[in-house]
Amino acid sequence: MIPDEDFIKDDRVPGPTKEEIRCLVLCKADPNGGETVADVGCGTGGFTLEFAKRANRVYAIDKNPQAIKITRENLIKHGLGENVELINDDAEEALKEIGDLDIIVIGGSGGRLSKIIKVGARKLKGHGRIIVTSILLETKIEAIQTFKKLGFEYGIIDVNIARGHPLERGTMMLANNPISIIWGRQR
Ligand SMILES: C[S@@+](CC[C@H](N)C(=O)[O-])C[C@H]1O[C@@H](n2cnc3c(N)ncnc32)[C@H](O)[C@@H]1O
């Protein structure tokens, strides 16, 4: 897993998704090397880089051109990118244009989550899965409701991570913001 501090960051682009959360998303996505993956709302490329190392092909999609630029820079910094296509477009439009997918990770939806999941679901191969990360209560409810409507199996975890920070007298545990991971797959 790539440490958070090894990513190039930008004030105009949120991310990277914290290392421990990337780890759990990979666990739920369970890539074995042969998959085609879409990282929807790639931001700084947190998921894009991890999947570039573990899947066959990755589409990194973001509507913010600065996010695409930073993701490209992070791929280059880490010697990755040969199997990555960067797409600067809105998620729904981009997903319509690309081929079949095994894994879709959604880290940003701009209030269009339900639509994005539905468009993405049409591209999923039989065993395909969609993983959503969410900091908003409303987003996780929307994800679950959409998976239910699609007849998908689904699951959710809330993750609260506290990292140890060394102080003079000991180690202080500092909490990160809680985040939810919601996943769905065809039955
Ligand atoms: C929280 S950031 C994702 C961080 C990323 N997972 C990382 O590790 O750097 C969310 C991103 O989603 C993008 N986004 C939001 N709505 C979108 C949409 N409808 N289509 C494409 N990108 C979108 C934003 O531009 C932003 O860069």
The ligand as a Gaussian input file, in Angstrom:
#p B3LYP/6-31G(d) Opt

LIG

0 1
 C      -12.919000      12.714000      -2.492000
 S      -12.282000      12.907000      -4.103000
 C      -11.665000      11.299000      -4.428000
 C      -10.321000      11.035000      -3.820000
 C       -9.622000       9.847000      -4.438000
 N      -10.258000       8.592000      -4.114000
 C       -8.160000       9.817000      -4.020000
 O       -7.693000       8.840000      -3.407000
 O       -7.468000      10.804000      -4.303000
 C      -13.702000      12.983000      -5.131000
 C      -13.431000      13.310000      -6.592000
 O      -14.621000      13.016000      -7.323000
 C      -14.709000      13.904000      -8.396000
 N      -16.119000      13.902000      -8.854000
 C      -17.215000      14.281000      -8.143000
 N      -18.331000      14.104000      -8.879000
 C      -17.937000      13.601000     -10.084000
 C      -18.638000      13.230000     -11.268000
 N      -19.972000      13.306000     -11.352000
 N      -17.925000      12.770000     -12.311000
 C      -16.558000      12.693000     -12.247000
 N      -15.845000      13.051000     -11.157000
 C      -16.517000      13.486000     -10.074000
 C      -14.228000      15.248000      -7.820000
 O      -13.796000      16.101000      -8.841000
 C      -13.102000      14.763000      -6.876000
 O      -11.845000      14.861000      -7.506000

